[in-house]
Amino acid sequence: MTGLASAFRVLAAAAATLLAVAATAPVAQARPEPKAPEEFVALRSVDPTIIQEMRYPTAHNFMGVPVEGYRQPLCILARPAALALHHAQTRLLEQGYSLKVYDCYRPQRAVDHFVRWAKDLDDETMKGEFYPHVDKTRLFADGYIAEKSGHSRGSTVDLTLVRLPATPTGPYLPGRKQVPCYAPQAERFPDNSVDMGTGFDCFDTLSHTDDPRIQGTQRANRQFLKKTLTDAGFVNLAEEWWHYTFKPELFPDTFFDFPVARRSVAGH
C-alpha cells in the first residue's frame, strides 16, 4: 500500500502543477478587427444626397449570398475620392440627376470570397441573371474575377445615374425567375437607374463602356456618366460602364482588409 499511496501523491502533485500553469497562462485574446486609416470616410458624411444601394451585403449579386466582410450597407472611400464624388453630385443635382453607388471600398476578404466562389464550378445559382453567356471556367481568364481588386485600395467605386425624383428600386425576391442582365430595361431586375443597356455587374461584353452595339439613349447615358466623372478626376474601366477610379490614388499599392462597417471609420 505504501507504493500505491506514493504513486497517488506523485499524480496529485503533477495535476496540481498543471492546474497552476493553466491558471497563470495568458488568456488567448480574439484578434482585433483592423480599422481603416484616418484617410477613409463614410461617403454619407461627405455627401448624404448620393443614393446608396450596396449590393454585396445582400444576396442580390452574382454569387447569390451576402459577401464576406460587408457588415453593413455602407459606402466607404478614401477622402479624396469621396470629395470628388461630392463635386460630381453637386453638378448632377442641378441637372435633375443623382449618383447611385453599388459598391465602394471592398475588403480583401470579400475578394477572396469571390475567388473561392469562382473556383466552385458547381455553384451557378445566379448564372441566369449575371452571366448567362459566360462559362464559369472562363471567369478568371476573361477578367471578370481576379485575386486583387482596385476597390480594396479605397479610391474605386461602382455607380450609376438616377433621374430625380428617384423611384424606389424594386425588391429582390430570391427564387424569382432570373432575367438576363442585358435584357431590355423593362424586363430585367427593376433598378431605378437610367437605362445603361445592362444591369450592374453584368458579366458580358455588352457592359464594355463603348461597346458599339449600345446606341441611342443607353449610349448617351453612359457617356453622360463618363463625362461627369472624368471631369471630377475619375478614370473609367473600359470593360465596365459602372467602374471608376479616382486618380491619383491615395493608396496605389495597398490592399486593405478592414470590414465595411461604421466602426471601421468611427471618428473619421
Phi, psi and omega in degrees: 000331182297317179297320180295317180297322179295320179296318178299321180295323178295315180296319181296319180294320179295318179297319180296322179296317179297319179296321180294318179297316180298322182291328183266350181292143179295140179285131179297128181262141175296137182293125183293145178293140175293148176251160180287147172300161182301337183284354178264145180220158168284130182304323183299332179286341179263319178211099181285354182275341180289127182288137178242119175233075188286117188276326190285341171284355182249177177272356180270079176206178188294345176267332180087010178218156173301142186270140181300139177098347178261094182278330182217153179283082191223136174266119176243136179215161168297143187306316179301321178293319178297317179295322178295321175297322178300317179296318178296319181297321179302318178291320183292320180301325178294339182255006177087022180232164172223149168287151170224125181262140176258326180204147181231239173300138181231118181294153180301327180297330176290318177299319177298323177297317176303315183296315179298318179297317182296330180279346178270090188290346180277343182268100178235039185306319187249017182302320184300331180263313194262335180211057183301325185261000185253125174289133185298336177293348184259001188299321179284312183298324182272000173085011180282330179231138178218162183280347175227150180225138174300335178302329183287351178269347170097000182243008181249142184218143172256127188203172180211189179243144176234133176281133180268146359287141185285134171270154181294145171289140180296155181288148174270125182244104179304139180096343177294148179304130183278137177249134182305143184293348178257006177294163175308147187305323183291343184259327184280181183310133188285069175286147182269012181279169173292164185282113178257006178093331173217166172279173177294144178062033177279113181279085184197149180294343174296343178281349177300131189308317184252028178304127186294343178285343178272115185227181174062221183298322180299315179294319179298321179295318178296318181291326177296314177298315183296314180296317181301314183282326176298318178297335180269001176104009181264154176241130181277143169276118189301334183276351183220113183297340185267353194257119182224143178236129177283133180239145355285147180288141179290326180231074187290343185236011185243129178249106188276162181224016175291147184289156174280098183201154180300323182295337180294332181239019181301130179083000181278000000 
